[in-house]
Amino acid sequence: MDDHYSKPARRGGIYLLPNLFTTAALFAGFYAILAADQGRFEAAVLAIFTAMILDGFDGRIARLTNTQTDFGAEYDSLSDMVAFGVAPALIMYDWALVEMGKIGWLTAFIYTAAAALRLARFNTQSGMADKRYFQGLPSPSAAAIVVGFIWIVTDNHLNHLIFAWLGALLTASAGLLMVSNFRYHSFKQWGLQDRVPFMVMVVIMLGFALVVLDPPIVLFVIALSYAISGPALTLQRVRRRRLERRRDT
């Protein structure tokens, strides 16, 4: 018998539902670039935050429906690169960095390159790393810091020229945190189908209420606090190890 008929047939195609969310996140990132190029920075910021929501669903939906594939993982990384690596850097560049000359485009490139390196490291370590933690600041959180700052200045009608250098500092810092060795909680141990304590729902409800009060400031503070949690967690671990060494000696 021919070997072609003796092998089981391979199923073609891809799973629609999780990749549909990934495509929507990719479109939101692409739209954000176009909006920023036209000077509509608030629309660009909202598109990035929309991409974050969509990106948070595609992986969880794939796990819930048991439709995880290598194609989906690679497609998700490419979508993240556009929405959270290229788009935030270009939005910040069009908003303020373009007026800084070489320093401006170098800052934007540092952020973009750091996002690419962070995603590449995540993909190569996904099977070995502790799933409870991320190594380096996740790219969606870095993007939230960059565009969240722009949203605050734009929403409050502040002079962006005064805050341009602070925006450049935040962009470069977010990029460096992405390629750092700081560990961040991934919160992956909490699944959508799992039971949670009642107080968790109370905290979520209060979080929604705070976001509605002033979305730009609250979302930026949340993203910045998460970025700071990585170095704080690392310092706490270092102190704990020092105390254990002192006890042993």
Sequence and secondary structure as in RCSB ss.txt:
>XXXX:A:sequence
MDDHYSKPARRGGIYLLPNLFTTAALFAGFYAILAADQGRFEAAVLAIFTAMILDGFDGRIARLTNTQTDFGAEY
DSLSDMVAFGVAPALIMYDWALVEMGKIGWLTAFIYTAAAALRLARFNTQSGMADKRYFQGLPSPSAAAIVVGFI
WIVTDNHLNHLIFAWLGALLTASAGLLMVSNFRYHSFKQWGLQDRVPFMVMVVIMLGFALVVLDPPIVLFVIALS
YAISGPALTLQRVRRRRLERRRDT
>XXXX:A:secstr
  HHHHS     S  HHHHHHHHHHHHHHHHHHHHHHTT HHHHHHHHHHHHHHHHHHHHHHHHTT   HHHHHH
HHHHHIIIIIIHHHHHHHHHTGGGGTHHHHHHHHHHHHHHHHHHHHHHHHTTTS TTEEES  HHHHHHHHHHHH
HHHHHTT  TTTTHHHHHHHHHHHHHHHTS  EEE  TTS TTS   HHHHHHHHHHHHHHHH HHHHHHHHHHH
HHHHHHHHHHHHHHHHHHHHHHH 
